[in-house]
């Protein structure tokens, strides 16, 4: 058996993370190292997205959240933003049928209405086509910022005239309402920061930082992250 197959057999014998969240970092550096335009790194990173979705589905992970485009990313050069939006549209057109075959459910966390109209259209088409699926929930954090998410939740509560909320009821007003909190947060490229991602939801998530750049993060790297997670004792503040 291949190393990946052996590792798969070991992983499924132990409790898996219900929800994995990934900060997909390093596309630009991957391209720069090779003398390519940044968009080539994003295109290569799209292959890692495909592999992560497939691998999580095969393992039986319930939710995979991918930090796809942050509210801060709008400050990047216009040509890079346009390239990213075009790539997202192309990926949705290309991959939706395959996602459907694999019983993947698609949802978006973020300010969808502020994305380009063509992106909104493709997202709605894909979401509608996958709405009855019952397998892996693929949650794209798009035009997402955690601080804005928390502010939006507070403003929803104020608008409803609600005087008091607890932790469980507050979660219902977040973009990620109905999803379990991430058990495992992976960040690629070796950066040690959260970058305004799921700040409320990752209070007790296990963190896994790898120097591997996102375009090189494939099945074996994902398995290694989950294997590391399975070795930890989750105490949630208990001694």
Secondary structure as UniProt FT lines:
FT   HELIX           3..11
FT   TURN            12..13
FT   STRAND          19..23
FT   HELIX           27..33
FT   TURN            34..35
FT   HELIX           38..59
FT   STRAND          63..70
FT   HELIX           71..75
FT   HELIX           78..101
FT   TURN            102..103
FT   STRAND          105..109
FT   HELIX           112..114
FT   HELIX           117..129
FT   TURN            130..132
FT   STRAND          137..144
FT   HELIX           146..159
FT   TURN            160..161
FT   HELIX           167..171
FT   TURN            172..173
FT   TURN            175..178
FT   STRAND          184..187
FT   TURN            189..190
FT   TURN            199..204
FT   STRAND          206..209
FT   HELIX           214..216
FT   HELIX           219..230
FT   TURN            236..237
//
